[in-house]
Structures are given as structure tokens and as C-alpha cells.
Amino acid sequence: MIDGDRRIGRPMCRSAKFAVVLREAQWELDRVAFRLPRGEVSRAERHRLADALIELADVLRDYE
């Protein structure tokens, strides 16, 4: 998701990385929540959502 903790050519601080991971998880949740009732969510999309949530959980645990 986050490529080497870099955006716009310089490293991101921890709080910026945390914010990006939160937003990416939110966007993925929004996409799945919208499409799930219509039966339009593939196995790959569910796995991508699970990966985003795992990354979010890791960042949440490590953030101080």
C-alpha cells in the first residue's frame, strides 16, 4: 500500500503514514460495503480488504 513510506519525494512521518493507512482502509471498506449487497465483491477484493485491515491493525498496535 504505502511505497517505502514516501510521498512526493520525501519520507513520511509516523503520523502521516498512520493517516494514509487509515484512509486506505476506509476507502476499501467503503467500496466493499457499497458493492457487497449487490453480490459484486470478488474473492480478490475481499482479500485486498483483509490485507488493508491487517495493515491497519499493525499500524494501530505500533503507533504511540
mmCIF file of the N, C-alpha and C atoms, coordinates in Angstrom:
data_MODEL
# 
_entry.id   MODEL 
# 
loop_
_atom_site.group_PDB 
_atom_site.id 
_atom_site.type_symbol 
_atom_site.label_atom_id 
_atom_site.label_alt_id 
_atom_site.label_comp_id 
_atom_site.label_asym_id 
_atom_site.label_entity_id 
_atom_site.label_seq_id 
_atom_site.pdbx_PDB_ins_code 
_atom_site.Cartn_x 
_atom_site.Cartn_y 
_atom_site.Cartn_z 
_atom_site.occupancy 
_atom_site.B_iso_or_equiv 
_atom_site.pdbx_formal_charge 
_atom_site.auth_seq_id 
_atom_site.auth_comp_id 
_atom_site.auth_asym_id 
_atom_site.auth_atom_id 
_atom_site.pdbx_PDB_model_num 
ATOM 1   N N  . MET A 1 1  ? 0.799   -1.190  0.000  1.00 0.00 ? 1  MET A N  1 
ATOM 2   C CA . MET A 1 1  ? 0.000   0.000   0.000  1.00 0.00 ? 1  MET A CA 1 
ATOM 3   C C  . MET A 1 1  ? 0.850   1.265   0.000  1.00 0.00 ? 1  MET A C  1 
ATOM 4   N N  . ILE A 1 2  ? 1.604   1.419   1.052  1.00 0.00 ? 2  ILE A N  1 
ATOM 5   C CA . ILE A 1 2  ? 2.454   2.603   1.104  1.00 0.00 ? 2  ILE A CA 1 
ATOM 6   C C  . ILE A 1 2  ? 3.829   2.202   0.583  1.00 0.00 ? 2  ILE A C  1 
ATOM 7   N N  . ASP A 1 3  ? 4.259   2.855   -0.465 1.00 0.00 ? 3  ASP A N  1 
ATOM 8   C CA . ASP A 1 3  ? 5.505   2.505   -1.130 1.00 0.00 ? 3  ASP A CA 1 
ATOM 9   C C  . ASP A 1 3  ? 6.695   3.115   -0.413 1.00 0.00 ? 3  ASP A C  1 
ATOM 10  N N  . GLY A 1 4  ? 7.338   2.330   0.449  1.00 0.00 ? 4  GLY A N  1 
ATOM 11  C CA . GLY A 1 4  ? 8.567   2.776   1.092  1.00 0.00 ? 4  GLY A CA 1 
ATOM 12  C C  . GLY A 1 4  ? 8.414   3.994   1.985  1.00 0.00 ? 4  GLY A C  1 
ATOM 13  N N  . ASP A 1 5  ? 7.215   4.219   2.512  1.00 0.00 ? 5  ASP A N  1 
ATOM 14  C CA . ASP A 1 5  ? 6.970   5.372   3.387  1.00 0.00 ? 5  ASP A CA 1 
ATOM 15  C C  . ASP A 1 5  ? 7.337   6.685   2.727  1.00 0.00 ? 5  ASP A C  1 
ATOM 16  N N  . ARG A 1 6  ? 7.133   6.794   1.423  1.00 0.00 ? 6  ARG A N  1 
ATOM 17  C CA . ARG A 1 6  ? 7.497   8.023   0.719  1.00 0.00 ? 6  ARG A CA 1 
ATOM 18  C C  . ARG A 1 6  ? 6.303   8.552   -0.050 1.00 0.00 ? 6  ARG A C  1 
ATOM 19  N N  . ARG A 1 7  ? 6.127   9.829   0.015  1.00 0.00 ? 7  ARG A N  1 
ATOM 20  C CA . ARG A 1 7  ? 5.143   10.538  -0.798 1.00 0.00 ? 7  ARG A CA 1 
ATOM 21  C C  . ARG A 1 7  ? 5.803   11.840  -1.228 1.00 0.00 ? 7  ARG A C  1 
ATOM 22  N N  . ILE A 1 8  ? 5.660   12.179  -2.477 1.00 0.00 ? 8  ILE A N  1 
ATOM 23  C CA . ILE A 1 8  ? 6.187   13.421  -3.040 1.00 0.00 ? 8  ILE A CA 1 
ATOM 24  C C  . ILE A 1 8  ? 7.686   13.561  -2.753 1.00 0.00 ? 8  ILE A C  1 
ATOM 25  N N  . GLY A 1 9  ? 8.425   12.461  -2.886 1.00 0.00 ? 9  GLY A N  1 
ATOM 26  C CA . GLY A 1 9  ? 9.877   12.522  -2.851 1.00 0.00 ? 9  GLY A CA 1 
ATOM 27  C C  . GLY A 1 9  ? 10.549  12.599  -1.497 1.00 0.00 ? 9  GLY A C  1 
ATOM 28  N N  . ARG A 1 10 ? 9.793   12.586  -0.413 1.00 0.00 ? 10 ARG A N  1 
ATOM 29  C CA . ARG A 1 10 ? 10.468  12.609  0.888  1.00 0.00 ? 10 ARG A CA 1 
ATOM 30  C C  . ARG A 1 10 ? 9.743   11.655  1.846  1.00 0.00 ? 10 ARG A C  1 
ATOM 31  N N  . PRO A 1 11 ? 10.454  11.159  2.851  1.00 0.00 ? 11 PRO A N  1 
ATOM 32  C CA . PRO A 1 11 ? 9.843   10.201  3.783  1.00 0.00 ? 11 PRO A CA 1 
ATOM 33  C C  . PRO A 1 11 ? 8.687   10.830  4.570  1.00 0.00 ? 11 PRO A C  1 
ATOM 34  N N  . MET A 1 12 ? 7.682   10.019  4.853  1.00 0.00 ? 12 MET A N  1 
ATOM 35  C CA . MET A 1 12 ? 6.555   10.484  5.654  1.00 0.00 ? 12 MET A CA 1 
ATOM 36  C C  . MET A 1 12 ? 6.855   10.283  7.136  1.00 0.00 ? 12 MET A C  1 
ATOM 37  N N  . CYS A 1 13 ? 6.328   11.164  7.961  1.00 0.00 ? 13 CYS A N  1 
ATOM 38  C CA . CYS A 1 13 ? 6.434   10.978  9.402  1.00 0.00 ? 13 CYS A CA 1 
ATOM 39  C C  . CYS A 1 13 ? 5.452   9.876   9.816  1.00 0.00 ? 13 CYS A C  1 
ATOM 40  N N  . ARG A 1 14 ? 5.593   9.375   11.027 1.00 0.00 ? 14 ARG A N  1 
ATOM 41  C CA . ARG A 1 14 ? 4.739   8.284   11.503 1.00 0.00 ? 14 ARG A CA 1 
ATOM 42  C C  . ARG A 1 14 ? 3.264   8.652   11.484 1.00 0.00 ? 14 ARG A C  1 
ATOM 43  N N  . SER A 1 15 ? 2.943   9.870   11.905 1.00 0.00 ? 15 SER A N  1 
ATOM 44  C CA . SER A 1 15 ? 1.528   10.250  11.941 1.00 0.00 ? 15 SER A CA 1 
ATOM 45  C C  . SER A 1 15 ? 0.943   10.345  10.529 1.00 0.00 ? 15 SER A C  1 
ATOM 46  N N  . ALA A 1 16 ? 1.732   10.780  9.561  1.00 0.00 ? 16 ALA A N  1 
ATOM 47  C CA . ALA A 1 16 ? 1.257   10.839  8.176  1.00 0.00 ? 16 ALA A CA 1 
ATOM 48  C C  . ALA A 1 16 ? 1.035   9.433   7.628  1.00 0.00 ? 16 ALA A C  1 
ATOM 49  N N  . LYS A 1 17 ? 1.950   8.511   7.915  1.00 0.00 ? 17 LYS A N  1 
ATOM 50  C CA . LYS A 1 17 ? 1.785   7.125   7.479  1.00 0.00 ? 17 LYS A CA 1 
ATOM 51  C C  . LYS A 1 17 ? 0.522   6.539   8.106  1.00 0.00 ? 17 LYS A C  1 
ATOM 52  N N  . PHE A 1 18 ? 0.306   6.809   9.383  1.00 0.00 ? 18 PHE A N  1 
ATOM 53  C CA . PHE A 1 18 ? -0.879  6.331   10.079 1.00 0.00 ? 18 PHE A CA 1 
ATOM 54  C C  . PHE A 1 18 ? -2.141  6.857   9.395  1.00 0.00 ? 18 PHE A C  1 
ATOM 55  N N  . ALA A 1 19 ? -2.162  8.127   9.072  1.00 0.00 ? 19 ALA A N  1 
ATOM 56  C CA . ALA A 1 19 ? -3.324  8.729   8.411  1.00 0.00 ? 19 ALA A CA 1 
ATOM 57  C C  . ALA A 1 19 ? -3.577  8.103   7.040  1.00 0.00 ? 19 ALA A C  1 
ATOM 58  N N  . VAL A 1 20 ? -2.524  7.838   6.289  1.00 0.00 ? 20 VAL A N  1 
ATOM 59  C CA . VAL A 1 20 ? -2.673  7.225   4.959  1.00 0.00 ? 20 VAL A CA 1 
ATOM 60  C C  . VAL A 1 20 ? -3.240  5.818   5.089  1.00 0.00 ? 20 VAL A C  1 
ATOM 61  N N  . VAL A 1 21 ? -2.723  5.039   6.015  1.00 0.00 ? 21 VAL A N  1 
ATOM 62  C CA . VAL A 1 21 ? -3.221  3.672   6.211  1.00 0.00 ? 21 VAL A CA 1 
ATOM 63  C C  . VAL A 1 21 ? -4.688  3.702   6.632  1.00 0.00 ? 21 VAL A C  1 
ATOM 64  N N  . LEU A 1 22 ? -5.063  4.629   7.504  1.00 0.00 ? 22 LEU A N  1 
ATOM 65  C CA . LEU A 1 22 ? -6.465  4.764   7.912  1.00 0.00 ? 22 LEU A CA 1 
ATOM 66  C C  . LEU A 1 22 ? -7.360  5.074   6.719  1.00 0.00 ? 22 LEU A C  1 
ATOM 67  N N  . ARG A 1 23 ? -6.948  6.027   5.893  1.00 0.00 ? 23 ARG A N  1 
ATOM 68  C CA . ARG A 1 23 ? -7.761  6.403   4.729  1.00 0.00 ? 23 ARG A CA 1 
ATOM 69  C C  . ARG A 1 23 ? -7.854  5.262   3.716  1.00 0.00 ? 23 ARG A C  1 
ATOM 70  N N  . GLU A 1 24 ? -6.749  4.576   3.467  1.00 0.00 ? 24 GLU A N  1 
ATOM 71  C CA . GLU A 1 24 ? -6.791  3.464   2.509  1.00 0.00 ? 24 GLU A CA 1 
ATOM 72  C C  . GLU A 1 24 ? -7.751  2.377   2.983  1.00 0.00 ? 24 GLU A C  1 
ATOM 73  N N  . ALA A 1 25 ? -7.726  2.075   4.265  1.00 0.00 ? 25 ALA A N  1 
ATOM 74  C CA . ALA A 1 25 ? -8.658  1.085   4.808  1.00 0.00 ? 25 ALA A CA 1 
ATOM 75  C C  . ALA A 1 25 ? -10.100 1.581   4.693  1.00 0.00 ? 25 ALA A C  1 
ATOM 76  N N  . GLN A 1 26 ? -10.303 2.855   4.979  1.00 0.00 ? 26 GLN A N  1 
ATOM 77  C CA . GLN A 1 26 ? -11.646 3.430   4.884  1.00 0.00 ? 26 GLN A CA 1 
ATOM 78  C C  . GLN A 1 26 ? -12.177 3.339   3.450  1.00 0.00 ? 26 GLN A C  1 
ATOM 79  N N  . TRP A 1 27 ? -11.348 3.689   2.487  1.00 0.00 ? 27 TRP A N  1 
ATOM 80  C CA . TRP A 1 27 ? -11.780 3.641   1.080  1.00 0.00 ? 27 TRP A CA 1 
ATOM 81  C C  . TRP A 1 27 ? -12.117 2.213   0.663  1.00 0.00 ? 27 TRP A C  1 
ATOM 82  N N  . GLU A 1 28 ? -11.278 1.269   1.082  1.00 0.00 ? 28 GLU A N  1 
ATOM 83  C CA . GLU A 1 28 ? -11.526 -0.127  0.732  1.00 0.00 ? 28 GLU A CA 1 
ATOM 84  C C  . GLU A 1 28 ? -12.826 -0.617  1.383  1.00 0.00 ? 28 GLU A C  1 
ATOM 85  N N  . LEU A 1 29 ? -13.049 -0.260  2.642  1.00 0.00 ? 29 LEU A N  1 
ATOM 86  C CA . LEU A 1 29 ? -14.297 -0.620  3.326  1.00 0.00 ? 29 LEU A CA 1 
ATOM 87  C C  . LEU A 1 29 ? -15.505 -0.003  2.622  1.00 0.00 ? 29 LEU A C  1 
ATOM 88  N N  . ASP A 1 30 ? -15.394 1.251   2.225  1.00 0.00 ? 30 ASP A N  1 
ATOM 89  C CA . ASP A 1 30 ? -16.495 1.918   1.521  1.00 0.00 ? 30 ASP A CA 1 
ATOM 90  C C  . ASP A 1 30 ? -16.826 1.202   0.212  1.00 0.00 ? 30 ASP A C  1 
ATOM 91  N N  . ARG A 1 31 ? -15.799 0.847   -0.551 1.00 0.00 ? 31 ARG A N  1 
ATOM 92  C CA . ARG A 1 31 ? -16.023 0.151   -1.830 1.00 0.00 ? 31 ARG A CA 1 
ATOM 93  C C  . ARG A 1 31 ? -16.749 -1.168  -1.611 1.00 0.00 ? 31 ARG A C  1 
ATOM 94  N N  . VAL A 1 32 ? -16.255 -1.945  -0.638 1.00 0.00 ? 32 VAL A N  1 
ATOM 95  C CA . VAL A 1 32 ? -16.855 -3.258  -0.400 1.00 0.00 ? 32 VAL A CA 1 
ATOM 96  C C  . VAL A 1 32 ? -18.265 -3.113  0.158  1.00 0.00 ? 32 VAL A C  1 
ATOM 97  N N  . ALA A 1 33 ? -18.472 -2.200  1.096  1.00 0.00 ? 33 ALA A N  1 
ATOM 98  C CA . ALA A 1 33 ? -19.794 -2.010  1.691  1.00 0.00 ? 33 ALA A CA 1 
ATOM 99  C C  . ALA A 1 33 ? -20.827 -1.613  0.642  1.00 0.00 ? 33 ALA A C  1 
ATOM 100 N N  . PHE A 1 34 ? -20.433 -0.829  -0.332 1.00 0.00 ? 34 PHE A N  1 
ATOM 101 C CA . PHE A 1 34 ? -21.347 -0.391  -1.377 1.00 0.00 ? 34 PHE A CA 1 
ATOM 102 C C  . PHE A 1 34 ? -21.715 -1.535  -2.313 1.00 0.00 ? 34 PHE A C  1 
ATOM 103 N N  . ARG A 1 35 ? -20.738 -2.359  -2.658 1.00 0.00 ? 35 ARG A N  1 
ATOM 104 C CA . ARG A 1 35 ? -20.944 -3.391  -3.671 1.00 0.00 ? 35 ARG A CA 1 
ATOM 105 C C  . ARG A 1 35 ? -21.380 -4.745  -3.121 1.00 0.00 ? 35 ARG A C  1 
ATOM 106 N N  . LEU A 1 36 ? -21.130 -4.998  -1.844 1.00 0.00 ? 36 LEU A N  1 
ATOM 107 C CA . LEU A 1 36 ? -21.425 -6.303  -1.258 1.00 0.00 ? 36 LEU A CA 1 
ATOM 108 C C  . LEU A 1 36 ? -22.904 -6.696  -1.356 1.00 0.00 ? 36 LEU A C  1 
ATOM 109 N N  . PRO A 1 37 ? -23.843 -5.822  -1.009 1.00 0.00 ? 37 PRO A N  1 
ATOM 110 C CA . PRO A 1 37 ? -25.255 -6.226  -1.090 1.00 0.00 ? 37 PRO A CA 1 
ATOM 111 C C  . PRO A 1 37 ? -25.712 -6.605  -2.503 1.00 0.00 ? 37 PRO A C  1 
ATOM 112 N N  . ARG A 1 38 ? -25.012 -6.123  -3.505 1.00 0.00 ? 38 ARG A N  1 
ATOM 113 C CA . ARG A 1 38 ? -25.368 -6.443  -4.896 1.00 0.00 ? 38 ARG A CA 1 
ATOM 114 C C  . ARG A 1 38 ? -24.633 -7.676  -5.398 1.00 0.00 ? 38 ARG A C  1 
ATOM 115 N N  . GLY A 1 39 ? -23.825 -8.303  -4.536 1.00 0.00 ? 39 GLY A N  1 
ATOM 116 C CA . GLY A 1 39 ? -23.106 -9.516  -4.929 1.00 0.00 ? 39 GLY A CA 1 
ATOM 117 C C  . GLY A 1 39 ? -21.973 -9.254  -5.900 1.00 0.00 ? 39 GLY A C  1 
ATOM 118 N N  . GLU A 1 40 ? -21.384 -8.067  -5.831 1.00 0.00 ? 40 GLU A N  1 
ATOM 119 C CA . GLU A 1 40 ? -20.359 -7.672  -6.797 1.00 0.00 ? 40 GLU A CA 1 
ATOM 120 C C  . GLU A 1 40 ? -18.944 -7.678  -6.227 1.00 0.00 ? 40 GLU A C  1 
ATOM 121 N N  . VAL A 1 41 ? -18.732 -8.306  -5.091 1.00 0.00 ? 41 VAL A N  1 
ATOM 122 C CA . VAL A 1 41 ? -17.410 -8.298  -4.461 1.00 0.00 ? 41 VAL A CA 1 
ATOM 123 C C  . VAL A 1 41 ? -16.736 -9.651  -4.712 1.00 0.00 ? 41 VAL A C  1 
ATOM 124 N N  . SER A 1 42 ? -15.602 -9.596  -5.375 1.00 0.00 ? 42 SER A N  1 
ATOM 125 C CA . SER A 1 42 ? -14.886 -10.826 -5.712 1.00 0.00 ? 42 SER A CA 1 
ATOM 126 C C  . SER A 1 42 ? -14.039 -11.307 -4.534 1.00 0.00 ? 42 SER A C  1 
ATOM 127 N N  . ARG A 1 43 ? -13.573 -12.515 -4.646 1.00 0.00 ? 43 ARG A N  1 
ATOM 128 C CA . ARG A 1 43 ? -12.667 -13.076 -3.638 1.00 0.00 ? 43 ARG A CA 1 
ATOM 129 C C  . ARG A 1 43 ? -11.406 -12.213 -3.517 1.00 0.00 ? 43 ARG A C  1 
ATOM 130 N N  . ALA A 1 44 ? -10.870 -11.776 -4.643 1.00 0.00 ? 44 ALA A N  1 
ATOM 131 C CA . ALA A 1 44 ? -9.659  -10.936 -4.632 1.00 0.00 ? 44 ALA A CA 1 
ATOM 132 C C  . ALA A 1 44 ? -9.909  -9.626  -3.891 1.00 0.00 ? 44 ALA A C  1 
ATOM 133 N N  . GLU A 1 45 ? -11.082 -9.045  -4.080 1.00 0.00 ? 45 GLU A N  1 
ATOM 134 C CA . GLU A 1 45 ? -11.414 -7.801  -3.379 1.00 0.00 ? 45 GLU A CA 1 
ATOM 135 C C  . GLU A 1 45 ? -11.547 -8.035  -1.878 1.00 0.00 ? 45 GLU A C  1 
ATOM 136 N N  . ARG A 1 46 ? -12.137 -9.152  -1.488 1.00 0.00 ? 46 ARG A N  1 
ATOM 137 C CA . ARG A 1 46 ? -12.236 -9.473  -0.058 1.00 0.00 ? 46 ARG A CA 1 
ATOM 138 C C  . ARG A 1 46 ? -10.858 -9.664  0.546  1.00 0.00 ? 46 ARG A C  1 
ATOM 139 N N  . HIS A 1 47 ? -9.974  -10.292 -0.189 1.00 0.00 ? 47 HIS A N  1 
ATOM 140 C CA . HIS A 1 47 ? -8.598  -10.483 0.292  1.00 0.00 ? 47 HIS A CA 1 
ATOM 141 C C  . HIS A 1 47 ? -7.862  -9.149  0.388  1.00 0.00 ? 47 HIS A C  1 
ATOM 142 N N  . ARG A 1 48 ? -8.083  -8.264  -0.579 1.00 0.00 ? 48 ARG A N  1 
ATOM 143 C CA . ARG A 1 48 ? -7.459  -6.941  -0.533 1.00 0.00 ? 48 ARG A CA 1 
ATOM 144 C C  . ARG A 1 48 ? -7.949  -6.164  0.691  1.00 0.00 ? 48 ARG A C  1 
ATOM 145 N N  . LEU A 1 49 ? -9.242  -6.269  0.997  1.00 0.00 ? 49 LEU A N  1 
ATOM 146 C CA . LEU A 1 49 ? -9.786  -5.629  2.183  1.00 0.00 ? 49 LEU A CA 1 
ATOM 147 C C  . LEU A 1 49 ? -9.167  -6.221  3.450  1.00 0.00 ? 49 LEU A C  1 
ATOM 148 N N  . ALA A 1 50 ? -9.069  -7.527  3.509  1.00 0.00 ? 50 ALA A N  1 
ATOM 149 C CA . ALA A 1 50 ? -8.460  -8.177  4.675  1.00 0.00 ? 50 ALA A CA 1 
ATOM 150 C C  . ALA A 1 50 ? -7.017  -7.714  4.858  1.00 0.00 ? 50 ALA A C  1 
ATOM 151 N N  . ASP A 1 51 ? -6.275  -7.609  3.758  1.00 0.00 ? 51 ASP A N  1 
ATOM 152 C CA . ASP A 1 51 ? -4.888  -7.135  3.836  1.00 0.00 ? 51 ASP A CA 1 
ATOM 153 C C  . ASP A 1 51 ? -4.817  -5.697  4.352  1.00 0.00 ? 51 ASP A C  1 
ATOM 154 N N  . ALA A 1 52 ? -5.735  -4.846  3.881  1.00 0.00 ? 52 ALA A N  1 
ATOM 155 C CA . ALA A 1 52 ? -5.770  -3.453  4.342  1.00 0.00 ? 52 ALA A CA 1 
ATOM 156 C C  . ALA A 1 52 ? -6.070  -3.388  5.832  1.00 0.00 ? 52 ALA A C  1 
ATOM 157 N N  . LEU A 1 53 ? -6.972  -4.232  6.302  1.00 0.00 ? 53 LEU A N  1 
ATOM 158 C CA . LEU A 1 53 ? -7.327  -4.231  7.720  1.00 0.00 ? 53 LEU A CA 1 
ATOM 159 C C  . LEU A 1 53 ? -6.192  -4.779  8.587  1.00 0.00 ? 53 LEU A C  1 
ATOM 160 N N  . ILE A 1 54 ? -5.468  -5.757  8.076  1.00 0.00 ? 54 ILE A N  1 
ATOM 161 C CA . ILE A 1 54 ? -4.301  -6.281  8.799  1.00 0.00 ? 54 ILE A CA 1 
ATOM 162 C C  . ILE A 1 54 ? -3.230  -5.202  8.902  1.00 0.00 ? 54 ILE A C  1 
ATOM 163 N N  . GLU A 1 55 ? -2.984  -4.495  7.798  1.00 0.00 ? 55 GLU A N  1 
ATOM 164 C CA . GLU A 1 55 ? -2.003  -3.413  7.838  1.00 0.00 ? 55 GLU A CA 1 
ATOM 165 C C  . GLU A 1 55 ? -2.434  -2.338  8.826  1.00 0.00 ? 55 GLU A C  1 
ATOM 166 N N  . LEU A 1 56 ? -3.711  -2.001  8.815  1.00 0.00 ? 56 LEU A N  1 
ATOM 167 C CA . LEU A 1 56 ? -4.232  -1.010  9.756  1.00 0.00 ? 56 LEU A CA 1 
ATOM 168 C C  . LEU A 1 56 ? -4.037  -1.483  11.195 1.00 0.00 ? 56 LEU A C  1 
ATOM 169 N N  . ALA A 1 57 ? -4.342  -2.732  11.471 1.00 0.00 ? 57 ALA A N  1 
ATOM 170 C CA . ALA A 1 57 ? -4.171  -3.270  12.820 1.00 0.00 ? 57 ALA A CA 1 
ATOM 171 C C  . ALA A 1 57 ? -2.719  -3.204  13.255 1.00 0.00 ? 57 ALA A C  1 
ATOM 172 N N  . ASP A 1 58 ? -1.794  -3.515  12.352 1.00 0.00 ? 58 ASP A N  1 
ATOM 173 C CA . ASP A 1 58 ? -0.358  -3.437  12.676 1.00 0.00 ? 58 ASP A CA 1 
ATOM 174 C C  . ASP A 1 58 ? 0.048   -2.009  13.017 1.00 0.00 ? 58 ASP A C  1 
ATOM 175 N N  . VAL A 1 59 ? -0.408  -1.060  12.224 1.00 0.00 ? 59 VAL A N  1 
ATOM 176 C CA . VAL A 1 59 ? -0.059  0.347   12.473 1.00 0.00 ? 59 VAL A CA 1 
ATOM 177 C C  . VAL A 1 59 ? -0.687  0.823   13.784 1.00 0.00 ? 59 VAL A C  1 
ATOM 178 N N  . LEU A 1 60 ? -1.932  0.439   14.044 1.00 0.00 ? 60 LEU A N  1 
ATOM 179 C CA . LEU A 1 60 ? -2.599  0.817   15.280 1.00 0.00 ? 60 LEU A CA 1 
ATOM 180 C C  . LEU A 1 60 ? -1.839  0.299   16.505 1.00 0.00 ? 60 LEU A C  1 
ATOM 181 N N  . ARG A 1 61 ? -1.372  -0.937  16.422 1.00 0.00 ? 61 ARG A N  1 
ATOM 182 C CA . ARG A 1 61 ? -0.640  -1.533  17.543 1.00 0.00 ? 61 ARG A CA 1 
ATOM 183 C C  . ARG A 1 61 ? 0.691   -0.842  17.784 1.00 0.00 ? 61 ARG A C  1 
ATOM 184 N N  . ASP A 1 62 ? 1.348   -0.426  16.728 1.00 0.00 ? 62 ASP A N  1 
ATOM 185 C CA . ASP A 1 62 ? 2.697   0.150   16.846 1.00 0.00 ? 62 ASP A CA 1 
ATOM 186 C C  . ASP A 1 62 ? 2.709   1.659   17.087 1.00 0.00 ? 62 ASP A C  1 
ATOM 187 N N  . TYR A 1 63 ? 1.595   2.323   16.847 1.00 0.00 ? 63 TYR A N  1 
ATOM 188 C CA . TYR A 1 63 ? 1.564   3.779   16.941 1.00 0.00 ? 63 TYR A CA 1 
ATOM 189 C C  . TYR A 1 63 ? 1.491   4.234   18.403 1.00 0.00 ? 63 TYR A C  1 
ATOM 190 N N  . GLU A 1 64 ? 2.305   5.203   18.738 1.00 0.00 ? 64 GLU A N  1 
ATOM 191 C CA . GLU A 1 64 ? 2.284   5.787   20.089 1.00 0.00 ? 64 GLU A CA 1 
ATOM 192 C C  . GLU A 1 64 ? 2.308   7.279   19.997 1.00 0.00 ? 64 GLU A C  1 
# 
